[in-house]
Amino acid sequence: MKGRTHLIGLLVLGTSVAVPGWAGEYVLLDNGFRLHAERHEVSGPVIRIYDGGGITDIPAARVRAYEPEETIAAPSGTSSPQDPQAETLRRPETPAELAHDAAEKLAMPASFESLVRSVMKAESAFNPAAVSPKGAIGLMQLMPGTARELNVNPRAPRENAEGGARYLRDLLAKYEGKPDQVLLALAAYNAGPEAVARYHGVPPFRETHDYILRVLGGWNPGAQKPGNP
């Protein structure tokens, strides 16, 4: 980011400034998504978020506000407490919730929900603001062209999750009936369906093989919806 950025009454210049935080807080992004943080620091045009031993850098221009963890309130000018959407605005949408809602919207089973969550972790480490060197965006790392085809905004976490889940479902359907259906779908999600077709199976790419192993390691194919035997 070029130039100067105003954040919550603080004029941030080119130096690194540590900003006192609460014991726990939420960082409210311009798309309405909240990220939990133990604390944050301002470093020029970047906000550095510390949480659970991890560090996430986010452009300062994307941050709208900081909220104490104990008192999460809807941003001024948004829904009133009587508004049915107010509860959604007051609390963050976790990756687990986004995966659950995406699977439910697609009428897919709990095992698919678990797969979506594992893909989120492998793709973006659950970071809705993640952007890869190749330009893939958000939780499930949608390329801009793929997002356009899916008719979703990749920078909106809920749309990103739903679009990524729909794309993953379509890939599973593409390889339905094949004994290595899941492997082929994950390979296509990572390297593209064209690469899978060119090599008549999982491409011999180290990155793709490692990616598949990471996703499978976090997937619970036997997951059941609550209340199911």
Secondary structure, 3 states (H helix, E strand, C coil): CCCCEEECCEEECCCEEECCCCCCEEEEECCCCEEEECEEEEECCEEEEEECCEEEEEEHHHEEEEEECCCCCCCCCCCCCCCCCHHHHHCCCCHHHHHHHHHHHCCCCHHHHHHHHHHHHHHHCCCCCCECCCCCECCCCECHHHHHHHCCCCCCHHHHHHHHHHHHHHHHHHCCCCCCHHHHHHHHHHHCHHHHHHCCCCCCCHHHHHHHHHHHHHCCCCCCCCCCC
